[in-house]
């Protein structure tokens, strides 16, 4: 840039510019796993990136994202004509705090798309913790006449013939991949493994056979954050219902794993927070709050869906509950009365700043493991208050999250053996019993082999 000093002035350091070049090269390498790419620094010849060109997408991911991400990648394949999707994605165990390793390839071209990103976010709800994102490479194949590429000067954006169809295809493909690997989380063992070259590394929970791949260096593409786009399904609701693919509950492996909880021996609780279970081959720890939260959330979803998604069925309280509200909360309640009724609440003014709660979105029976009316009402009020502050439309699914969280059994709450049995029985019937609505694991499994290794009984 000797003859363009203005451009030269805005160049960053050599290391930063080399990273940017490596990021772009990594994107291109992911689009063509059949071609071998090599990137070296000009000053010292150090290799920044090398892909083998063996026509295996996982090999290219290994080279661009590194060993840890490649080990945790799970295949993804889906087809909802005219959209066909292939690729790989990671589970919650190696989730990242940003979307920099989410690569979308449409007809061989890397693009940035709020529609595709939003579809992935919705599919990952309740599987990943808030603010955590999967690493993935999704390859979409769409007939050329259904895609307009002349939208952005760099051709990094596309216009689809139908955003909703593409959204649904990606949503269902990602959700199916997550449910395919659904299981009680088994933490990686704490001891280190020593590689042949003397380097130490922590083992991975799930190992993938990567063949005789050489060790590649990490680089990764980076995308800017864009606003969250909400796409609604055919019924007019956000496509985020966790029971939409609930037929996964019929999978024999999942049914067997969950049925083992019913037959397992209850050891007790630890810190009045974690339920300890012995199934004969492993020690299982269940977070009582996360488990109860998941049960309540799916019950609320089911009640809402029974009414076609328009209104949740409220349960009449035998004794109306009087609640005192702040003046601003009372004003909000009057403005958002329709939203509260849609959630299953029924109330009326009781004089002053007090309202009488007559019905709430709970189950048909009352017990300690059912929704607490006061906590549920307060949670809905807080969720609608937050939505009004941000200027967004109230999201009933997010509100149900908050209701389930506030009404669930808390850490340090002592539970009787009968209540624990009821909790476990409710857990095994869920469509996703492995993660709470916030994406945290409900249960952890420590196998006999893992425990005996920690005690040095086996090597």
TORLO-440690 format. One record per residue (C-alpha): residue number from 1; residue in one letter; x, z, y. Coordinates in steps of 0.1 Angstrom, whole numbers, plus 5000, padded with zeros to 4 digits. Each point is the difference from the previous one (the first is absolute). Last residue first. Layout:
N
NUM:A:X:Z:Y
...
# end
This chain:
459
459:X:4942:5354:4521
458:X:4977:5024:4984
457:X:4995:5037:5002
456:X:5018:5001:5034
455:X:4972:5019:5017
454:X:4992:4970:5024
453:X:5002:4977:4970
452:X:4974:5021:4982
451:X:4976:4997:5030
450:X:5004:4962:5002
449:X:4995:4995:4963
448:X:4969:5022:4999
447:X:4985:4979:5028
446:X:4993:5012:5035
445:X:4968:4985:5013
444:X:4988:5003:5036
443:X:4964:5000:5012
442:X:4979:4991:5030
441:X:5027:4978:5016
440:X:4997:4997:5038
439:X:4983:4968:5013
438:X:4978:5016:5027
437:X:4968:4995:4979
436:X:5017:5019:4971
435:X:5019:4981:4974
434:X:5000:4998:4962
433:X:4963:5004:4992
432:X:4991:4965:5012
431:X:4967:4989:4986
430:X:4990:5036:4993
429:X:4987:5014:4967
428:X:5031:5020:4992
427:X:4999:5020:5032
426:X:4965:5014:4995
425:X:5010:5016:4967
424:X:5032:5013:5016
423:X:4981:5017:5028
422:X:4973:5014:4977
421:X:5028:5015:4978
420:X:5016:5015:5031
419:X:4968:5015:5011
418:X:4995:5016:4966
417:X:5035:5014:5000
416:X:4994:5016:5034
415:X:5015:4986:5032
414:X:5021:5019:5025
413:X:5004:4982:5033
412:X:5037:4999:5010
411:X:4998:4962:5007
410:X:4965:4990:5010
409:X:4969:4990:4981
408:X:4985:4969:5016
407:X:4976:5000:5029
406:X:5025:4990:5027
405:X:5016:4973:4979
404:X:4967:4985:4987
403:X:4985:4999:5035
402:X:5032:4984:5014
401:X:5001:4973:4974
400:X:4962:4994:5004
399:X:5007:4994:5037
398:X:5027:4975:4991
397:X:4975:4982:4979
396:X:4974:5001:5027
395:X:5022:4984:5026
394:X:4987:5008:5035
393:X:5006:4970:5023
392:X:5032:5005:5020
391:X:5003:5011:5037
390:X:5029:5023:4991
389:X:4983:5031:5014
388:X:4967:4990:4984
387:X:5016:4996:4965
386:X:5016:5035:5003
385:X:4966:5015:5009
384:X:4984:4982:4971
383:X:5026:5014:4976
382:X:4997:5036:5014
381:X:4962:5000:4997
380:X:5002:4987:4964
379:X:5025:5027:4992
378:X:4978:5027:5016
377:X:4970:4988:4980
376:X:5020:5000:4967
375:X:5014:5035:5007
374:X:4965:5014:5008
373:X:4984:4984:4969
372:X:5028:5010:4975
371:X:5001:4971:4975
370:X:4999:5009:4964
369:X:5027:5017:4979
368:X:4988:5035:5009
367:X:4966:4991:4986
366:X:4968:4983:5012
365:X:4983:4973:4980
364:X:4987:4966:5009
363:X:5032:4990:5018
362:X:5008:5004:5037
361:X:4993:4977:5030
360:X:4984:5028:5022
359:X:4964:5010:5008
358:X:4983:5025:5023
357:X:5027:5009:5025
356:X:4984:5020:5028
355:X:5016:4993:5034
354:X:5012:5026:5026
353:X:5012:4993:5035
352:X:4969:5014:5016
351:X:4970:4998:4977
350:X:4997:4989:4964
349:X:5005:4963:5003
348:X:4995:4980:4968
347:X:5020:4990:4970
346:X:5002:4976:4971
345:X:5034:4988:4987
344:X:5003:4972:4974
343:X:5028:4979:5015
342:X:4975:4976:5015
341:X:4982:5030:5017
340:X:5033:5009:5017
339:X:5005:4964:5011
338:X:4965:4998:5015
337:X:5004:5033:5019
336:X:5031:4987:5017
335:X:4989:5004:5036
334:X:4982:5033:4993
333:X:5029:5014:4980
332:X:5025:4989:5027
331:X:4980:5020:5026
330:X:5000:5031:4977
329:X:5037:4996:4995
328:X:5006:4999:5037
327:X:4979:5032:5004
326:X:5019:5018:4973
325:X:4982:5006:4968
324:X:4983:5029:4982
323:X:4989:4993:4965
322:X:4969:5013:4982
321:X:4997:4991:4964
320:X:4966:4993:4986
319:X:4992:5020:4968
318:X:4992:4979:4969
317:X:5021:4972:5013
316:X:4987:4965:4995
315:X:5026:4977:4984
314:X:5006:4968:5020
313:X:5002:4966:4984
312:X:5025:4979:5018
311:X:4987:4972:5022
310:X:5007:4963:5003
309:X:5025:4995:4972
308:X:4973:4986:4977
307:X:4983:5034:4996
306:X:5018:5008:4968
305:X:5032:4989:5017
304:X:4999:5030:5023
303:X:4994:5024:4972
302:X:5029:4985:4980
301:X:5024:5002:5030
300:X:4991:5037:5005
299:X:5006:5007:4964
298:X:5033:4981:5001
297:X:5011:5021:5030
296:X:4990:5033:4984
295:X:5019:4993:4968
294:X:5031:4989:5020
293:X:5000:5031:5022
292:X:4996:5022:4969
291:X:5031:4985:4984
290:X:5020:5001:5032
289:X:4991:5036:5006
288:X:5007:5011:4964
287:X:5033:4983:4998
286:X:5004:4994:4963
285:X:5032:5008:4981
284:X:5004:4985:4965
283:X:5025:5013:4975
282:X:5007:4975:4972
281:X:4996:4994:4962
280:X:4974:5025:4989
279:X:4976:4994:5029
278:X:5011:5031:5019
277:X:4983:5005:5034
276:X:5010:5018:5031
275:X:4976:4999:5030
274:X:5018:5001:5034
273:X:4988:5018:5031
272:X:4994:5037:4991
271:X:5038:5003:5003
270:X:5002:4987:4964
269:X:4968:4998:4980
268:X:4993:5006:4963
267:X:5011:4987:4966
266:X:4970:4979:4993
265:X:5005:4983:4966
264:X:4993:4963:4998
263:X:4969:4984:4985
262:X:4983:4991:5033
261:X:5034:4988:5015
260:X:5006:4978:4969
259:X:4969:4981:5009
258:X:5018:4988:5032
257:X:5029:4984:4981
256:X:4977:4985:4974
255:X:4976:4985:5025
254:X:5029:4985:5020
253:X:5016:4985:4969
252:X:4966:4987:4987
251:X:4992:4983:5033
250:X:4963:5007:5007
249:X:5008:5018:5032
248:X:5014:4967:5012
247:X:4963:4990:5004
246:X:5002:5020:5033
245:X:5011:4969:5018
244:X:4977:5004:5030
243:X:5000:5037:4995
242:X:5027:5006:5027
241:X:4978:4984:5026
240:X:5023:4984:5026
239:X:4985:4966:5008
238:X:4984:5012:5033
237:X:4963:4996:4998
236:X:4979:4970:5011
235:X:4986:4994:4965
234:X:5022:4969:4996
233:X:5032:5019:5009
232:X:5012:5011:5034
231:X:5034:4992:5015
230:X:5017:5026:5021
229:X:5032:4990:5018
228:X:5026:5026:5008
227:X:5021:4990:5031
226:X:5034:4986:4993
225:X:5033:5016:4991
224:X:5030:4977:5002
223:X:5015:4986:4969
222:X:5034:5006:4985
221:X:5017:4982:4972
220:X:5023:5019:4977
219:X:5036:5003:4989
218:X:5015:5019:4972
217:X:5031:4988:4981
216:X:4998:4986:4965
215:X:5014:5015:4968
214:X:5000:4973:4973
213:X:4970:4993:4979
212:X:5004:5001:4962
211:X:4964:5006:4991
210:X:4978:5018:5025
209:X:4980:5019:4975
208:X:4978:5023:5020
207:X:5004:5038:4999
206:X:4972:5023:5011
205:X:5008:5035:5012
204:X:5033:4990:5015
203:X:5033:5018:4995
202:X:5021:5014:5029
201:X:5033:4982:5006
200:X:5037:5009:4997
199:X:5027:4975:5003
198:X:5029:5001:4974
197:X:5001:4962:4994
196:X:4982:5004:4967
195:X:4972:5019:5016
194:X:4995:5037:5000
193:X:4965:5013:4998
192:X:4988:5029:5022
191:X:4978:5028:4990
190:X:4967:5006:5018
189:X:4977:4982:4976
188:X:4976:4976:5016
187:X:4965:5014:5004
186:X:4973:4989:4975
185:X:4969:4991:5019
184:X:4968:5000:4980
183:X:4991:4963:4993
182:X:4988:4969:5017
181:X:5023:4970:4994
180:X:4972:4974:4997
179:X:4981:5018:5027
178:X:5026:4992:5026
177:X:5002:4964:4989
176:X:4962:4996:5001
175:X:4999:5015:5035
174:X:5026:4975:5012
173:X:4982:4970:4985
172:X:4966:5012:5012
171:X:5011:5005:5036
170:X:5020:4967:5000
169:X:4970:4979:4988
168:X:4975:5019:5022
167:X:5021:4994:5032
166:X:5004:4963:4991
165:X:4963:4996:4996
164:X:4993:5020:5032
163:X:5024:4980:5021
162:X:4982:4967:4992
161:X:5017:4967:5008
160:X:5033:5018:5006
159:X:5020:4998:5032
158:X:5037:5004:4996
157:X:5029:5018:5017
156:X:5037:4997:4997
155:X:5000:4962:5008
154:X:5028:5006:5026
153:X:4979:4985:5027
152:X:4969:5019:4987
151:X:4965:4986:4991
150:X:5007:4966:4984
149:X:5000:5013:4964
148:X:4962:4996:4995
147:X:4991:5009:4964
146:X:4970:4988:4979
145:X:5013:4963:4998
144:X:5032:5013:4985
143:X:4983:5016:4969
142:X:5010:5037:4999
141:X:5029:5015:4980
140:X:5008:5036:5011
139:X:5034:5016:4991
138:X:5001:5037:5006
137:X:5032:5019:5003
136:X:4996:5037:5001
135:X:5013:5034:5012
134:X:4971:5024:5002
133:X:4991:5019:5032
132:X:5000:5036:5011
131:X:4984:5012:5033
130:X:4971:5017:4982
129:X:5009:5007:4964
128:X:4997:4972:4976
127:X:4973:4996:4973
126:X:4971:5012:5020
125:X:5000:4968:5021
124:X:5024:4975:4984
123:X:4973:4972:4998
122:X:4991:5005:5037
121:X:5037:4998:5011
120:X:5006:4969:4979
119:X:4969:4982:5014
118:X:5011:5011:5036
117:X:5034:4984:4994
116:X:4985:4968:4988
115:X:4976:4998:5030
114:X:5027:5010:5025
113:X:5021:4970:4988
112:X:5037:4994:5004
111:X:5012:4970:4980
110:X:5027:4990:4975
109:X:4994:4964:4989
108:X:4998:4989:4963
107:X:4963:4993:4999
106:X:4993:5034:5017
105:X:5028:5026:4997
104:X:4993:5035:5011
103:X:5029:5025:5001
102:X:4994:5037:5004
101:X:5034:5017:5002
100:X:4999:5008:5037
99:X:4966:5016:4996
98:X:5010:5035:5011
97:X:5004:5035:4987
96:X:5009:4988:4965
95:X:4985:5006:4966
94:X:5024:5005:4971
93:X:4978:5022:4978
92:X:4967:4986:5013
91:X:5003:4968:4979
90:X:5020:4969:5007
89:X:4988:4964:5002
88:X:5007:4967:4984
87:X:4987:4964:5003
86:X:4973:4976:4991
85:X:4968:4990:5018
84:X:4976:4971:4995
83:X:4973:4993:5027
82:X:4974:4972:4994
81:X:4988:5016:4980
80:X:5005:5038:4994
79:X:5032:5003:4980
78:X:5022:5030:4996
77:X:5035:5009:4988
76:X:5021:5030:5010
75:X:5030:5011:4981
74:X:5013:5036:5006
73:X:5032:5007:5020
72:X:5015:5034:4995
71:X:5034:4988:4988
70:X:5001:4973:5026
69:X:4996:5025:5028
68:X:5028:5022:4988
67:X:5024:4971:4993
66:X:4999:4983:5034
65:X:4975:4983:5022
64:X:5016:4966:5004
63:X:5020:4996:4967
62:X:4975:5018:4978
61:X:4971:4982:5017
60:X:5018:4967:4991
59:X:5003:5011:4964
58:X:4964:5010:4999
57:X:4990:4966:5012
56:X:5016:4984:4970
55:X:5010:4963:5005
54:X:5036:5008:4989
53:X:5014:4994:5035
52:X:5025:5029:4997
51:X:4995:5015:5035
50:X:5029:5011:5021
49:X:4999:5019:5033
48:X:5024:5016:5024
47:X:5033:4990:4984
46:X:5030:5010:5021
45:X:5020:4969:5011
44:X:5018:5020:5027
43:X:4992:4982:5032
42:X:4974:4976:4988
41:X:4977:5024:4982
40:X:4987:4986:4968
39:X:4965:4989:4989
38:X:4994:4985:4965
37:X:4967:4985:4989
36:X:4992:4986:4965
35:X:4969:4979:4999
34:X:4972:5005:4974
33:X:4990:5033:5017
32:X:4988:4978:5029
31:X:4976:5019:5023
30:X:5019:5033:4995
29:X:5033:4983:5010
28:X:4984:4989:5033
27:X:4990:5036:5008
26:X:5035:5012:4992
25:X:5015:4974:5022
24:X:4979:5012:5029
23:X:5010:5037:4994
22:X:5037:4990:4995
21:X:5000:4982:5034
20:X:4985:5031:5016
19:X:5025:5023:4984
18:X:5029:4977:5011
17:X:4986:5002:5036
16:X:5000:5038:4998
15:X:5035:5002:4986
14:X:5014:4976:5026
13:X:4984:5020:5028
12:X:4970:4988:5019
11:X:4996:4966:5017
10:X:4982:5002:5033
9:X:5031:4990:5021
8:X:5007:4970:4978
7:X:4966:4986:5009
6:X:5008:5002:5037
5:X:5035:4988:4995
4:X:4989:4966:4986
3:X:5032:4979:5000
2:X:5021:5024:4980
1:X:4971:5006:4976
# end
